[in-house]
């Protein structure tokens, strides 16, 4: 599985935008970029995914670099409920299914 | 829509004892996964079922771990005998089908402590 690199932790103030980076320099043409997050004492939850184009949904936006070697998850207005570990995962669309989690980025949100 | 259900939520056992975890996936979800999450790490896939067949169990320690999904719905994960290093959260997840569905839905997990 192609590897992703994320910062161990980040901090943000409430109601400010947050940009969570992910490097995936060995990404292949068949890899989707997925983001999941895990709130304290809960299982992970799906946030967003994309292949080449930027994507938006009700939770977040995903900005994908033109060469696809990096991506950024954007939370437009962080709230205290967004404090979680965010995982960037590459998932081969040919085999799909399997999620290989790294250690993710722990996001702290303060007042 | 009801989410993925798991029980028990917490379990404490002594090493060499056996333990079983139960998972009820979201109704209609053909694919079921068991993950192990050790403190400070991301979840690691143990086994994946498509209906009642095993798709991937390459990271399941088969000398002590077993899992079944009879009738393609509920699933049970068993550890026998448990070791100290099995202390972790065991997460169950489900998805509509392997390949087409992008989202995996996770349960709250079972926290296992082996003393």
Interface residues (C-beta under 8 A of the other chain):
Chain A: X32 X34 X41 X42 X43 X44 X45 X46 X49 X85 X87 X95 X96 X97 X98 X99 X100 X101 X102 X103 X104
Chain B: X4 X31 X40 X41 X42 X43 X44 X45 X48 X55 X56 X91 X93 X95 X98 X99 X100 X102 X103 X104 X105 X106 X107 X108 X109
